[in-house]
């Protein structure tokens, strides 16, 4: 039997005919959001019109993103942003070490495992502390995915 983390990663991808996992690369367009992430130090790309349809639970995921011929490690969030009192589902991606404007661009991304479930924090400051922890964990995880 596969370890739990390997089973979870496998469920984010698909099995090829020989039984090995292959990444599913998704595409979506970056649209304007509320710009909350940039005030937290995590400017995110709000991704819409995702194909194939992304069917994952709410939470934070390790991801890789391809844009303009470059690949970036990333932190992907799928959920409703309960700490901010919002209810509209969103898909946001923070690209590590990216500088530039992504609005209206097409991103391609793949998931490398769920880091944690969506949470409602007592304060925005608590959320930011957790985002820092998530980033460290995801950067470390993606080092082993190369």
C-alpha positions as CSV (number, residue, x, y, z in Angstrom):
1,X,0.0,0.0,0.0
2,X,1.2,3.5,-0.8
3,X,1.9,6.0,2.0
4,X,-0.9,8.5,2.6
5,X,1.0,11.4,1.1
6,X,1.7,9.4,-2.1
7,X,-1.9,8.3,-2.3
8,X,-3.0,12.0,-2.0
9,X,-0.6,13.1,-4.7
10,X,-1.7,10.3,-7.0
11,X,-5.4,11.3,-6.6
12,X,-4.4,14.8,-7.9
13,X,-3.0,13.3,-11.1
14,X,-4.1,10.5,-13.4
15,X,-2.8,7.0,-13.9
16,X,-1.4,6.1,-17.2
17,X,-2.1,2.8,-18.8
18,X,1.0,1.2,-17.2
19,X,-0.2,2.3,-13.7
20,X,2.2,5.2,-13.1
21,X,1.0,8.7,-12.3
22,X,1.3,11.4,-14.8
23,X,0.7,15.1,-14.0
24,X,-2.5,16.8,-15.1
25,X,-1.7,20.3,-16.3
26,X,-4.6,22.7,-16.0
27,X,-5.0,26.0,-17.8
28,X,-6.8,29.2,-16.7
29,X,-6.9,32.9,-17.3
30,X,-5.8,35.4,-14.7
31,X,-8.5,37.9,-13.8
32,X,-8.6,40.9,-11.5
33,X,-9.5,40.1,-7.9
34,X,-9.9,42.0,-4.7
35,X,-6.1,42.5,-4.3
36,X,-6.1,41.3,-0.7
37,X,-3.1,39.0,-1.3
38,X,-0.8,41.8,-2.2
39,X,-1.5,43.6,1.1
40,X,-0.5,40.4,2.9
41,X,2.8,40.1,1.0
42,X,1.3,37.4,-1.2
43,X,0.1,38.8,-4.5
44,X,-2.0,36.1,-6.1
45,X,-3.2,35.4,-9.6
46,X,-7.0,34.9,-9.5
47,X,-7.5,32.1,-12.1
48,X,-10.8,31.6,-13.9
49,X,-12.0,29.5,-16.8
50,X,-9.9,26.5,-15.7
51,X,-9.7,23.5,-18.1
52,X,-10.0,20.7,-17.6
53,X,-12.3,21.4,-14.7
54,X,-10.4,21.4,-11.4
55,X,-12.2,19.1,-8.9
56,X,-10.3,19.4,-5.6
57,X,-11.4,20.2,-2.1
58,X,-10.8,23.5,-0.4
59,X,-7.4,24.2,0.9
60,X,-3.8,25.0,0.1
61,X,-1.8,23.0,-2.5
62,X,1.8,22.8,-3.7
63,X,1.8,23.6,-7.4
64,X,4.0,24.4,-10.3
65,X,3.0,27.1,-12.8
66,X,4.2,27.7,-16.4
67,X,3.9,31.1,-17.9
68,X,5.8,32.8,-20.7
69,X,8.1,29.7,-21.1
70,X,9.2,29.8,-17.5
71,X,8.2,27.4,-14.6
72,X,7.6,28.6,-11.1
73,X,6.9,26.9,-7.8
74,X,3.6,28.1,-6.4
75,X,1.1,28.0,-3.6
76,X,-2.4,27.4,-4.8
77,X,-5.5,28.2,-2.7
78,X,-9.0,26.9,-3.5
79,X,-11.8,28.1,-1.2
80,X,-13.9,31.0,0.0
81,X,-11.5,33.0,2.2
82,X,-13.5,32.7,5.4
83,X,-11.0,34.7,7.5
84,X,-12.0,37.7,5.3
85,X,-15.7,37.0,5.7
86,X,-16.1,36.1,2.0
87,X,-18.2,33.3,0.6
88,X,-17.5,33.3,-3.1
89,X,-15.3,30.4,-4.2
90,X,-12.0,31.4,-5.7
91,X,-8.9,29.9,-7.1
92,X,-5.7,31.9,-6.3
93,X,-2.1,31.1,-7.1
94,X,1.0,32.8,-5.6
95,X,4.0,32.2,-7.8
96,X,7.3,32.1,-5.9
97,X,9.9,34.6,-7.0
98,X,7.7,36.0,-9.8
99,X,7.9,39.7,-10.7
100,X,5.5,41.0,-13.3
101,X,1.9,41.4,-14.4
102,X,-0.2,38.4,-15.1
103,X,-3.6,40.0,-15.7
104,X,-5.4,38.4,-18.7
105,X,-2.6,35.9,-19.3
106,X,-3.1,32.2,-19.5
107,X,-1.4,30.1,-16.9
108,X,-0.7,26.4,-16.9
109,X,-0.4,24.7,-13.6
110,X,-0.1,21.2,-12.0
111,X,-0.8,20.2,-8.4
112,X,1.8,18.3,-6.3
113,X,-0.3,17.6,-3.2
114,X,-2.5,19.2,-0.6
115,X,-0.7,21.0,2.3
116,X,-3.7,21.7,4.5
117,X,-7.5,22.2,4.6
118,X,-9.1,25.7,4.4
119,X,-9.2,27.3,7.8
120,X,-10.8,30.4,9.3
121,X,-8.2,32.3,11.3
122,X,-8.9,34.5,14.3
123,X,-7.1,37.4,12.5
124,X,-5.5,38.4,9.3
125,X,-2.2,38.4,11.2
126,X,-2.7,34.7,12.1
127,X,-3.5,34.0,8.4
128,X,-0.2,35.7,7.3
129,X,1.8,33.7,9.8
130,X,0.3,30.5,8.4
131,X,0.9,31.6,4.8
132,X,4.6,32.0,5.6
133,X,4.6,28.4,7.1
134,X,2.8,27.1,4.0
135,X,5.3,28.7,1.7
136,X,8.2,27.2,3.5
137,X,6.6,23.7,3.4
138,X,5.7,24.0,-0.3
139,X,9.1,25.2,-1.3
140,X,10.7,22.2,0.5
141,X,8.1,19.8,-1.0
142,X,8.7,21.1,-4.5
143,X,12.5,20.5,-4.2
144,X,11.8,16.8,-4.0
145,X,9.5,16.9,-7.1
146,X,12.3,17.9,-9.5
